[in-house]
Amino acid sequence: MEVFGSISLFVLIVIGVALLWSIRLAYRKRGAASDDALRLILTVAGWVLILSGILGTTMQAFLFGAPFSWIVILAIVIMAVSRYRGAENRTLLWCLAAAAERGIPLEQAARAYSLERSDELGIRAARLAELLEGGTPLSLALADTRVHLPLDTLVAVRVGIETGDLGAALAKVGKYDDDADALLRSIFEKIFYLAVVAVVLLAILTFIMLQIVPVFAKMFEEFGLELSAMTQLLVYITHHFNNYWFLYFPFSVWLPLFLFVGLLHYIGWLPRDLPLINWFVLRLDGGLVMRCLALSVKQRRPLPEMIWLLANLYPKSSVRKRLTRAGQALNNGEHWCPALRRAKLLRPSDVAILTAAERSGNLEWALEEMADSSIRRLAYRLRLALNILFPAVLVVFGGFIGFVVISLFMPLVALIQGLS
């Protein structure tokens, strides 16, 4: 039966590849059809067959950890697809920005892009061209065609549309920081690894304490021997955990929740406006605000105008509230640096440098440098914390494993010595 199951999974992969290859051959001479629903359905079906065969084969290969391996592999596949689609969406957006800089209508650029693609993105680009030809604004057209954009790129698009300079907005605001994103993924991977190790250790320890230690205690009682001090300490710790489990319950709730949030970030599905995440990435939001202000200085626009513009169109409601408070302070005659500092979008050192740069006429350069520096400092601090805490946690885990092994080995030694 297992052989037939493996053959059927392999057949699924072969059928999926054949289906995708047939679609490619059939549409090679036609170009990217504008709204070919049948082609899109067949493409999705082909990929579903291939992924089902791969995941099924993996589950048969790792039968013991099949549910866990299913989740991990599915997350990796979704992450890879999301990253690929994000990169493709950026390519489409940069083509539109280049067309806007050269005075080419955006609908013509989107139509030309769709004719060069024979995949699902080409179909969405054709749909985008139709919406733009019908008079739909670019931001609404992108949302309607499900072109998902990262936070920095989305801010750049909205600011570029409002200021009429999409290319400059993408160049100054929509800078994808791959180092920070890779660091956050690395943090999640290490925490996920430690959580899995902790769960496995807890399962093994539970089995040992329920099945092995009672046998040791009974054997020592029958032979009139006494358990070693380390073994008694291990039994005491286990009994303490069983009696006061409710003290550790919050940790058992927060850890899965944190892993779930990290998993959403890893695959690119994390909502933008979560409370705790907002506080954690506030430094990144401050960097985006400074990049928008640098664009405003370059375009010779008043900074209060850009602050109010961001207060109306920034994708995160928590940051919009902070910008609204800063804008109200500006209306009351306060300088923009202290106003943004009070809104926690600038730090005291940022205020000092930007104030001096404004007096010397280097404000645009200073805003760009401080924005990049703010994001880099956050990445450096996260990397420092990761380099310190991860080895420390591994040492703690190793020490606990050594304690358990020695605690279980010493009774055997004592039993052998007692019998001899």
C-alpha positions as a Markdown table, in Angstrom:
| # | Residue | x | y | z |
|---|---|---|---|---|
| 1 | Met | 0.0 | 0.0 | 0.0 |
| 2 | Glu | 2.8 | 2.4 | 0.8 |
| 3 | Val | 4.4 | 1.7 | -2.6 |
| 4 | Phe | 1.1 | 2.5 | -4.4 |
| 5 | Gly | 0.7 | 5.6 | -2.2 |
| 6 | Ser | 4.2 | 6.8 | -3.2 |
| 7 | Ile | 3.5 | 6.1 | -6.9 |
| 8 | Ser | 0.2 | 8.1 | -6.7 |
| 9 | Leu | 1.9 | 11.0 | -5.2 |
| 10 | Phe | 4.6 | 10.9 | -7.9 |
| 11 | Val | 1.8 | 10.8 | -10.5 |
| 12 | Leu | 0.3 | 14.0 | -9.0 |
| 13 | Ile | 3.7 | 15.8 | -9.4 |
| 14 | Val | 4.0 | 14.5 | -13.0 |
| 15 | Ile | 0.4 | 15.6 | -13.9 |
| 16 | Gly | 1.0 | 19.1 | -12.3 |
| 17 | Val | 4.2 | 19.6 | -14.3 |
| 18 | Ala | 2.6 | 18.4 | -17.5 |
| 19 | Leu | -0.3 | 20.7 | -17.0 |
| 20 | Leu | 1.9 | 23.8 | -16.4 |
| 21 | Trp | 4.0 | 22.9 | -19.4 |
| 22 | Ser | 0.9 | 22.4 | -21.6 |
| 23 | Ile | -0.3 | 25.8 | -20.6 |
| 24 | Arg | 3.0 | 27.4 | -21.4 |
| 25 | Leu | 3.0 | 25.8 | -24.9 |
| 26 | Ala | -0.6 | 26.7 | -25.6 |
| 27 | Tyr | -0.2 | 30.4 | -24.6 |
| 28 | Arg | 3.3 | 30.9 | -26.0 |
| 29 | Lys | 2.0 | 32.5 | -29.3 |
| 30 | Arg | -0.9 | 34.4 | -27.7 |
| 31 | Gly | 1.1 | 36.5 | -25.2 |
| 32 | Ala | -0.5 | 37.3 | -21.8 |
| 33 | Ala | -4.3 | 37.2 | -22.1 |
| 34 | Ser | -6.0 | 40.0 | -20.4 |
| 35 | Asp | -8.6 | 38.1 | -18.4 |
| 36 | Asp | -8.3 | 34.4 | -19.2 |
| 37 | Ala | -9.9 | 32.8 | -16.2 |
| 38 | Leu | -9.5 | 29.3 | -17.5 |
| 39 | Arg | -5.7 | 29.7 | -17.8 |
| 40 | Leu | -5.5 | 31.1 | -14.3 |
| 41 | Ile | -7.6 | 28.2 | -12.9 |
| 42 | Leu | -5.4 | 25.6 | -14.7 |
| 43 | Thr | -2.2 | 27.2 | -13.5 |
| 44 | Val | -3.4 | 27.2 | -9.9 |
| 45 | Ala | -4.5 | 23.5 | -10.3 |
| 46 | Gly | -1.1 | 22.6 | -11.7 |
| 47 | Trp | 0.8 | 24.1 | -8.7 |
| 48 | Val | -1.7 | 22.6 | -6.3 |
| 49 | Leu | -1.0 | 19.1 | -7.7 |
| 50 | Ile | 2.8 | 19.6 | -7.6 |
| 51 | Leu | 2.7 | 20.9 | -4.0 |
| 52 | Ser | 0.3 | 18.2 | -2.9 |
| 53 | Gly | 2.6 | 15.5 | -4.3 |
| 54 | Ile | 5.7 | 17.0 | -2.6 |
| 55 | Leu | 4.0 | 17.5 | 0.8 |
| 56 | Gly | 2.5 | 14.0 | 0.7 |
| 57 | Thr | 5.9 | 12.5 | -0.2 |
| 58 | Thr | 7.5 | 14.4 | 2.6 |
| 59 | Met | 4.9 | 13.3 | 5.1 |
| 60 | Gln | 5.5 | 9.6 | 4.1 |
| 61 | Ala | 9.3 | 10.1 | 4.4 |
| 62 | Phe | 9.0 | 11.7 | 7.9 |
| 63 | Leu | 6.0 | 9.7 | 9.3 |
| 64 | Phe | 6.9 | 10.3 | 12.9 |
| 65 | Gly | 7.0 | 14.1 | 12.6 |
| 66 | Ala | 4.4 | 14.2 | 9.8 |
| 67 | Pro | 2.1 | 16.9 | 11.4 |
| 68 | Phe | 5.0 | 19.1 | 12.4 |
| 69 | Ser | 6.9 | 18.6 | 9.1 |
| 70 | Trp | 3.6 | 19.5 | 7.2 |
| 71 | Ile | 3.4 | 22.8 | 9.1 |
| 72 | Val | 7.0 | 23.7 | 8.6 |
| 73 | Ile | 7.1 | 22.8 | 4.9 |
| 74 | Leu | 3.8 | 24.6 | 4.2 |
| 75 | Ala | 5.2 | 27.7 | 6.0 |
| 76 | Ile | 8.3 | 27.6 | 3.9 |
| 77 | Val | 6.4 | 27.2 | 0.7 |
| 78 | Ile | 4.0 | 30.0 | 1.5 |
| 79 | Met | 7.0 | 32.2 | 2.5 |
| 80 | Ala | 8.8 | 31.5 | -0.8 |
| 81 | Val | 5.7 | 32.2 | -2.8 |
| 82 | Ser | 5.0 | 35.4 | -0.9 |
| 83 | Arg | 8.6 | 36.7 | -1.3 |
| 84 | Tyr | 8.5 | 35.9 | -5.0 |
| 85 | Arg | 5.3 | 37.7 | -5.5 |
| 86 | Gly | 6.5 | 40.6 | -3.5 |
| 87 | Ala | 9.6 | 40.9 | -5.7 |
| 88 | Glu | 7.5 | 40.6 | -8.8 |
| 89 | Asn | 5.1 | 43.3 | -7.5 |
| 90 | Arg | 8.1 | 45.6 | -6.9 |
| 91 | Thr | 9.2 | 45.0 | -10.5 |
| 92 | Leu | 5.8 | 46.1 | -11.8 |
| 93 | Leu | 5.8 | 49.1 | -9.6 |
| 94 | Trp | 9.2 | 50.2 | -10.7 |
| 95 | Cys | 8.1 | 49.9 | -14.3 |
| 96 | Leu | 5.2 | 52.3 | -13.5 |
| 97 | Ala | 7.5 | 54.7 | -11.7 |
| 98 | Ala | 9.9 | 54.7 | -14.7 |
| 99 | Ala | 7.0 | 55.4 | -17.0 |
| 100 | Ala | 5.8 | 58.2 | -14.8 |
| 101 | Glu | 9.2 | 59.9 | -14.8 |
| 102 | Arg | 9.3 | 59.9 | -18.6 |
| 103 | Gly | 5.7 | 61.1 | -19.0 |
| 104 | Ile | 4.4 | 57.8 | -20.3 |
| 105 | Pro | 0.8 | 57.1 | -19.3 |
| 106 | Leu | 0.6 | 54.5 | -16.5 |
| 107 | Glu | -2.0 | 52.4 | -18.3 |
| 108 | Gln | 0.2 | 52.1 | -21.3 |
| 109 | Ala | 3.1 | 50.9 | -19.2 |
| 110 | Ala | 0.9 | 48.4 | -17.4 |
| 111 | Arg | -0.4 | 47.1 | -20.7 |
| 112 | Ala | 3.1 | 46.7 | -22.1 |
| 113 | Tyr | 4.2 | 44.9 | -19.0 |
| 114 | Ser | 1.3 | 42.5 | -19.2 |
| 115 | Leu | 2.2 | 41.6 | -22.8 |
| 116 | Glu | 5.7 | 40.6 | -21.7 |
| 117 | Arg | 4.4 | 38.2 | -19.0 |
| 118 | Ser | 2.8 | 34.9 | -19.5 |
| 119 | Asp | 1.9 | 34.2 | -15.9 |
| 120 | Glu | -0.6 | 35.3 | -13.3 |
| 121 | Leu | 1.2 | 38.6 | -12.8 |
| 122 | Gly | 0.7 | 39.4 | -16.4 |
| 123 | Ile | -3.0 | 38.9 | -16.1 |
| 124 | Arg | -3.1 | 41.2 | -13.0 |
| 125 | Ala | -1.1 | 43.8 | -14.9 |
| 126 | Ala | -3.6 | 43.7 | -17.7 |
| 127 | Arg | -6.4 | 44.1 | -15.2 |
| 128 | Leu | -4.5 | 47.0 | -13.7 |
| 129 | Ala | -4.2 | 48.7 | -17.2 |
| 130 | Glu | -8.0 | 48.3 | -17.7 |
| 131 | Leu | -8.7 | 50.0 | -14.3 |
| 132 | Leu | -6.3 | 52.8 | -15.0 |
| 133 | Glu | -7.9 | 53.4 | -18.4 |
| 134 | Gly | -11.3 | 53.6 | -16.7 |
| 135 | Gly | -10.0 | 56.4 | -14.5 |
| 136 | Thr | -9.4 | 54.4 | -11.3 |
| 137 | Pro | -6.7 | 56.0 | -9.1 |
| 138 | Leu | -3.4 | 53.9 | -9.0 |
| 139 | Ser | -3.7 | 53.1 | -5.2 |
| 140 | Leu | -7.3 | 51.7 | -5.6 |
| 141 | Ala | -6.3 | 49.9 | -8.8 |
| 142 | Leu | -3.4 | 48.2 | -7.1 |
| 143 | Ala | -5.7 | 47.1 | -4.2 |
| 144 | Asp | -8.4 | 45.9 | -6.7 |
| 145 | Thr | -5.8 | 43.7 | -8.6 |
| 146 | Arg | -4.5 | 42.4 | -5.2 |
| 147 | Val | -1.0 | 43.7 | -5.7 |
| 148 | His | 0.3 | 43.4 | -2.1 |
| 149 | Leu | 3.0 | 45.8 | -1.3 |
| 150 | Pro | 5.3 | 46.1 | 1.8 |
| 151 | Leu | 4.8 | 49.0 | 4.2 |
| 152 | Asp | 7.6 | 51.2 | 2.8 |
| 153 | Thr | 6.6 | 50.7 | -0.8 |
| 154 | Leu | 2.9 | 51.3 | 0.0 |
| 155 | Val | 3.8 | 54.6 | 1.8 |
| 156 | Ala | 5.9 | 55.6 | -1.2 |
| 157 | Val | 3.1 | 54.9 | -3.7 |
| 158 | Arg | 0.6 | 56.9 | -1.7 |
| 159 | Val | 2.9 | 59.8 | -1.2 |
| 160 | Gly | 4.1 | 59.7 | -4.8 |
| 161 | Ile | 0.5 | 59.8 | -6.1 |
| 162 | Glu | -0.4 | 62.7 | -3.9 |
| 163 | Thr | 2.7 | 64.7 | -4.7 |
| 164 | Gly | 2.7 | 63.7 | -8.4 |
| 165 | Asp | 6.3 | 62.3 | -8.3 |
| 166 | Leu | 6.0 | 58.5 | -8.0 |
| 167 | Gly | 9.5 | 57.8 | -9.2 |
| 168 | Ala | 11.2 | 60.1 | -6.6 |
| 169 | Ala | 8.9 | 58.8 | -3.8 |
| 170 | Leu | 9.9 | 55.2 | -4.6 |
| 171 | Ala | 13.6 | 56.1 | -4.8 |
| 172 | Lys | 13.6 | 57.9 | -1.5 |
| 173 | Val | 10.9 | 56.2 | 0.6 |
| 174 | Gly | 10.5 | 52.7 | -0.8 |
| 175 | Lys | 13.9 | 51.4 | 0.1 |
| 176 | Tyr | 13.6 | 47.8 | 0.9 |
| 177 | Asp | 15.9 | 47.0 | 3.8 |
| 178 | Asp | 16.6 | 43.3 | 3.3 |
| 179 | Asp | 19.1 | 43.2 | 6.2 |
| 180 | Ala | 16.5 | 44.1 | 8.8 |
| 181 | Asp | 14.0 | 41.7 | 7.3 |
| 182 | Ala | 16.5 | 38.9 | 7.1 |
| 183 | Leu | 17.4 | 39.6 | 10.8 |
| 184 | Leu | 13.8 | 39.4 | 11.9 |
| 185 | Arg | 13.4 | 36.1 | 10.1 |
| 186 | Ser | 16.6 | 34.8 | 11.7 |
| 187 | Ile | 15.3 | 35.7 | 15.2 |
| 188 | Phe | 12.0 | 33.8 | 14.5 |
| 189 | Glu | 13.9 | 30.8 | 13.3 |
| 190 | Lys | 16.1 | 30.6 | 16.4 |
| 191 | Ile | 13.2 | 31.1 | 18.8 |
| 192 | Phe | 11.2 | 28.5 | 16.9 |
| 193 | Tyr | 14.1 | 26.1 | 17.2 |
| 194 | Leu | 14.4 | 26.8 | 20.9 |
| 195 | Ala | 10.7 | 26.3 | 21.4 |
| 196 | Val | 10.7 | 23.0 | 19.6 |
| 197 | Val | 13.7 | 21.8 | 21.7 |
| 198 | Ala | 11.9 | 22.9 | 24.9 |
| 199 | Val | 8.8 | 21.0 | 23.9 |
| 200 | Val | 10.8 | 17.9 | 23.1 |
| 201 | Leu | 12.7 | 18.1 | 26.3 |
| 202 | Leu | 9.5 | 18.5 | 28.3 |
| 203 | Ala | 7.9 | 15.5 | 26.6 |
| 204 | Ile | 11.0 | 13.4 | 27.3 |
| 205 | Leu | 11.2 | 14.5 | 30.9 |
| 206 | Thr | 7.5 | 13.8 | 31.4 |
| 207 | Phe | 8.0 | 10.3 | 30.1 |
| 208 | Ile | 11.1 | 9.8 | 32.3 |
| 209 | Met | 9.4 | 11.1 | 35.4 |
| 210 | Leu | 6.3 | 9.0 | 34.9 |
| 211 | Gln | 7.8 | 5.7 | 33.7 |
| 212 | Ile | 11.5 | 5.5 | 34.8 |
| 213 | Val | 12.0 | 7.4 | 38.1 |
| 214 | Pro | 9.2 | 5.6 | 39.9 |
| 215 | Val | 10.8 | 2.3 | 38.9 |
| 216 | Phe | 14.1 | 3.6 | 40.3 |
| 217 | Ala | 12.5 | 4.6 | 43.5 |
| 218 | Lys | 10.8 | 1.2 | 43.9 |
| 219 | Met | 14.0 | -0.7 | 43.1 |
| 220 | Phe | 16.0 | 1.4 | 45.7 |
| 221 | Glu | 13.2 | 0.9 | 48.3 |
| 222 | Glu | 13.3 | -2.9 | 47.8 |
| 223 | Phe | 17.1 | -3.0 | 48.1 |
| 224 | Gly | 17.1 | -0.6 | 51.1 |
| 225 | Leu | 19.1 | 2.0 | 49.2 |
| 226 | Glu | 18.6 | 5.8 | 49.0 |
| 227 | Leu | 18.3 | 7.9 | 45.8 |
| 228 | Ser | 21.1 | 10.3 | 45.2 |
| 229 | Ala | 20.7 | 14.0 | 46.0 |
| 230 | Met | 20.6 | 15.1 | 42.4 |
| 231 | Thr | 17.9 | 12.5 | 41.6 |
| 232 | Gln | 15.8 | 13.6 | 44.6 |
| 233 | Leu | 16.2 | 17.2 | 43.4 |
| 234 | Leu | 14.9 | 16.2 | 40.0 |
| 235 | Val | 11.9 | 14.5 | 41.6 |
| 236 | Tyr | 11.3 | 17.6 | 43.7 |
| 237 | Ile | 11.5 | 19.9 | 40.7 |
| 238 | Thr | 9.0 | 17.8 | 38.8 |
| 239 | His | 6.6 | 17.6 | 41.8 |
| 240 | His | 6.9 | 21.4 | 42.2 |
| 241 | Phe | 6.0 | 21.9 | 38.5 |
| 242 | Asn | 3.0 | 19.6 | 38.8 |
| 243 | Asn | 1.7 | 21.3 | 41.9 |
| 244 | Tyr | 2.2 | 24.9 | 40.8 |
| 245 | Trp | 1.7 | 24.5 | 37.1 |
| 246 | Phe | -0.6 | 27.5 | 37.0 |
| 247 | Leu | 2.4 | 29.8 | 37.7 |
| 248 | Tyr | 3.9 | 28.8 | 34.4 |
| 249 | Phe | 0.6 | 28.9 | 32.5 |
| 250 | Pro | 1.0 | 32.5 | 31.1 |
| 251 | Phe | 4.3 | 31.4 | 29.6 |
| 252 | Ser | 2.7 | 28.4 | 27.9 |
| 253 | Val | 0.1 | 30.8 | 26.4 |
| 254 | Trp | 2.4 | 33.6 | 25.3 |
| 255 | Leu | 5.0 | 31.3 | 23.7 |
| 256 | Pro | 2.6 | 29.8 | 21.1 |
| 257 | Leu | 1.1 | 33.2 | 20.5 |
| 258 | Phe | 4.6 | 34.7 | 19.9 |
| 259 | Leu | 5.5 | 31.8 | 17.6 |
| 260 | Phe | 2.2 | 32.3 | 15.6 |
| 261 | Val | 3.0 | 36.0 | 15.2 |
| 262 | Gly | 6.5 | 35.1 | 14.1 |
| 263 | Leu | 5.1 | 32.6 | 11.7 |
| 264 | Leu | 2.8 | 35.2 | 10.1 |
| 265 | His | 5.8 | 37.6 | 9.7 |
| 266 | Tyr | 7.9 | 34.8 | 8.3 |
| 267 | Ile | 5.4 | 34.0 | 5.5 |
| 268 | Gly | 4.5 | 37.7 | 5.0 |
| 269 | Trp | 1.0 | 37.7 | 6.4 |
| 270 | Leu | 1.5 | 39.7 | 9.6 |
| 271 | Pro | -1.1 | 42.5 | 10.0 |
| 272 | Arg | 0.4 | 46.0 | 10.0 |
| 273 | Asp | -1.4 | 47.3 | 13.1 |
| 274 | Leu | -0.9 | 44.9 | 16.0 |
| 275 | Pro | -0.5 | 46.7 | 19.3 |
| 276 | Leu | 2.8 | 45.1 | 20.6 |
| 277 | Ile | 4.3 | 44.9 | 17.1 |
| 278 | Asn | 3.5 | 48.6 | 16.7 |
| 279 | Trp | 5.6 | 49.5 | 19.7 |
| 280 | Phe | 8.4 | 47.2 | 18.6 |
| 281 | Val | 8.7 | 48.6 | 15.1 |
| 282 | Leu | 8.1 | 52.2 | 15.9 |
| 283 | Arg | 11.7 | 53.0 | 15.0 |
| 284 | Leu | 11.0 | 51.7 | 11.5 |
| 285 | Asp | 7.9 | 53.9 | 11.2 |
| 286 | Gly | 10.0 | 56.9 | 12.3 |
| 287 | Gly | 12.5 | 56.1 | 9.6 |
| 288 | Leu | 9.8 | 56.1 | 7.0 |
| 289 | Val | 8.5 | 59.4 | 8.2 |
| 290 | Met | 11.9 | 61.0 | 8.0 |
| 291 | Arg | 12.3 | 59.6 | 4.4 |
| 292 | Cys | 9.0 | 61.3 | 3.5 |
| 293 | Leu | 10.2 | 64.5 | 5.0 |
| 294 | Ala | 13.4 | 64.3 | 3.0 |
| 295 | Leu | 11.2 | 63.9 | -0.1 |
| 296 | Ser | 9.3 | 67.0 | 0.9 |
| 297 | Val | 12.5 | 69.0 | 1.3 |
| 298 | Lys | 13.6 | 67.9 | -2.1 |
| 299 | Gln | 10.3 | 69.0 | -3.7 |
| 300 | Arg | 10.5 | 72.3 | -1.7 |
| 301 | Arg | 7.2 | 71.6 | 0.0 |
| 302 | Pro | 6.5 | 72.8 | 3.6 |
| 303 | Leu | 7.2 | 70.1 | 6.2 |
| 304 | Pro | 3.9 | 70.6 | 8.0 |
| 305 | Glu | 2.1 | 69.8 | 4.7 |
| 306 | Met | 3.9 | 66.5 | 4.4 |
| 307 | Ile | 3.2 | 65.6 | 8.1 |
| 308 | Trp | -0.5 | 66.2 | 7.6 |
| 309 | Leu | -0.4 | 64.3 | 4.4 |
| 310 | Leu | 1.1 | 61.3 | 6.2 |
| 311 | Ala | -1.4 | 61.7 | 9.0 |
| 312 | Asn | -4.2 | 61.1 | 6.4 |
| 313 | Leu | -2.6 | 58.3 | 4.3 |
| 314 | Tyr | -0.2 | 56.3 | 6.4 |
| 315 | Pro | -1.3 | 52.7 | 6.4 |
| 316 | Lys | -1.1 | 52.2 | 10.2 |
| 317 | Ser | -3.7 | 53.9 | 12.3 |
| 318 | Ser | -1.4 | 54.1 | 15.4 |
| 319 | Val | 1.2 | 56.1 | 13.4 |
| 320 | Arg | -1.6 | 58.3 | 11.9 |
| 321 | Lys | -2.7 | 59.2 | 15.4 |
| 322 | Arg | 0.8 | 60.2 | 16.4 |
| 323 | Leu | 1.2 | 62.3 | 13.2 |
| 324 | Thr | -2.1 | 63.9 | 13.9 |
| 325 | Arg | -0.9 | 65.0 | 17.3 |
| 326 | Ala | 2.3 | 66.3 | 15.8 |
| 327 | Gly | 0.3 | 68.2 | 13.2 |
| 328 | Gln | -1.9 | 69.8 | 15.8 |
| 329 | Ala | 1.2 | 70.9 | 17.7 |
| 330 | Leu | 2.5 | 72.5 | 14.4 |
| 331 | Asn | -0.8 | 74.4 | 14.1 |
| 332 | Asn | -0.2 | 75.7 | 17.5 |
| 333 | Gly | 3.2 | 77.2 | 16.4 |
| 334 | Glu | 5.5 | 74.4 | 17.7 |
| 335 | His | 8.6 | 73.5 | 15.7 |
| 336 | Trp | 8.3 | 70.2 | 13.7 |
| 337 | Cys | 11.2 | 68.5 | 15.5 |
| 338 | Pro | 9.9 | 68.7 | 19.1 |
| 339 | Ala | 6.4 | 67.9 | 17.8 |
| 340 | Leu | 7.6 | 64.6 | 16.2 |
| 341 | Arg | 9.8 | 64.0 | 19.3 |
| 342 | Arg | 6.7 | 64.2 | 21.5 |
| 343 | Ala | 4.9 | 61.8 | 19.2 |
| 344 | Lys | 7.8 | 59.4 | 19.7 |
| 345 | Leu | 8.7 | 59.3 | 16.0 |
| 346 | Leu | 12.1 | 61.1 | 16.6 |
| 347 | Arg | 14.7 | 60.5 | 19.4 |
| 348 | Pro | 16.4 | 63.4 | 21.2 |
| 349 | Ser | 19.6 | 62.8 | 19.2 |
| 350 | Asp | 17.6 | 63.0 | 16.0 |
| 351 | Val | 16.1 | 66.3 | 17.1 |
| 352 | Ala | 19.5 | 67.8 | 17.8 |
| 353 | Ile | 21.0 | 66.7 | 14.5 |
| 354 | Leu | 18.1 | 67.7 | 12.4 |
| 355 | Thr | 17.8 | 71.1 | 14.0 |
| 356 | Ala | 21.4 | 71.8 | 13.3 |
| 357 | Ala | 21.1 | 70.5 | 9.7 |
| 358 | Glu | 18.1 | 72.7 | 9.1 |
| 359 | Arg | 20.1 | 75.8 | 10.2 |
| 360 | Ser | 23.0 | 74.8 | 7.9 |
| 361 | Gly | 20.9 | 74.0 | 4.9 |
| 362 | Asn | 21.6 | 70.2 | 4.8 |
| 363 | Leu | 18.2 | 69.0 | 6.0 |
| 364 | Glu | 17.5 | 66.7 | 3.1 |
| 365 | Trp | 20.8 | 64.8 | 3.5 |
| 366 | Ala | 20.4 | 64.7 | 7.3 |
| 367 | Leu | 16.9 | 63.3 | 7.2 |
| 368 | Glu | 17.9 | 60.5 | 4.8 |
| 369 | Glu | 21.0 | 59.6 | 6.9 |
| 370 | Met | 19.1 | 59.6 | 10.2 |
| 371 | Ala | 16.3 | 57.5 | 8.7 |
| 372 | Asp | 18.9 | 54.9 | 7.5 |
| 373 | Ser | 20.8 | 55.1 | 10.7 |
| 374 | Ser | 17.7 | 54.6 | 12.8 |
| 375 | Ile | 16.9 | 51.4 | 11.0 |
| 376 | Arg | 20.5 | 50.2 | 11.1 |
| 377 | Arg | 20.7 | 50.8 | 14.9 |
| 378 | Leu | 17.6 | 48.8 | 15.4 |
| 379 | Ala | 19.1 | 45.9 | 13.4 |
| 380 | Tyr | 22.4 | 46.2 | 15.3 |
| 381 | Arg | 20.7 | 46.0 | 18.7 |
| 382 | Leu | 18.6 | 43.1 | 17.6 |
| 383 | Arg | 21.6 | 41.3 | 16.3 |
| 384 | Leu | 23.6 | 42.0 | 19.5 |
| 385 | Ala | 20.7 | 40.7 | 21.7 |
| 386 | Leu | 20.4 | 37.6 | 19.5 |
| 387 | Asn | 24.2 | 36.9 | 19.7 |
| 388 | Ile | 24.1 | 37.2 | 23.5 |
| 389 | Leu | 20.8 | 35.5 | 24.4 |
| 390 | Phe | 20.8 | 32.6 | 21.9 |
| 391 | Pro | 24.1 | 31.1 | 23.2 |
| 392 | Ala | 23.0 | 31.7 | 26.8 |
| 393 | Val | 19.7 | 29.9 | 26.3 |
| 394 | Leu | 21.6 | 27.0 | 24.6 |
| 395 | Val | 23.9 | 26.8 | 27.6 |
| 396 | Val | 20.9 | 26.7 | 30.0 |
| 397 | Phe | 19.3 | 24.0 | 27.9 |
| 398 | Gly | 22.6 | 22.0 | 27.8 |
| 399 | Gly | 23.1 | 22.4 | 31.6 |
| 400 | Phe | 19.5 | 21.2 | 32.2 |
| 401 | Ile | 20.0 | 18.2 | 29.9 |
| 402 | Gly | 23.3 | 17.4 | 31.7 |
| 403 | Phe | 21.5 | 17.6 | 35.1 |
| 404 | Val | 18.8 | 15.2 | 34.0 |
| 405 | Val | 21.2 | 12.7 | 32.5 |
| 406 | Ile | 23.5 | 12.7 | 35.6 |
| 407 | Ser | 20.4 | 12.5 | 37.9 |
| 408 | Leu | 19.3 | 9.4 | 36.1 |
| 409 | Phe | 22.7 | 7.8 | 35.7 |
| 410 | Met | 23.8 | 8.2 | 39.3 |
| 411 | Pro | 21.1 | 5.8 | 40.7 |
| 412 | Leu | 22.4 | 3.1 | 38.3 |
| 413 | Val | 25.9 | 3.6 | 39.7 |
| 414 | Ala | 24.6 | 3.5 | 43.3 |
| 415 | Leu | 22.6 | 0.4 | 42.6 |
| 416 | Ile | 25.6 | -1.4 | 41.1 |
| 417 | Gln | 27.8 | -0.4 | 44.0 |
| 418 | Gly | 25.1 | -1.4 | 46.5 |
| 419 | Leu | 24.6 | -4.8 | 44.9 |
| 420 | Ser | 28.4 | -5.5 | 44.8 |
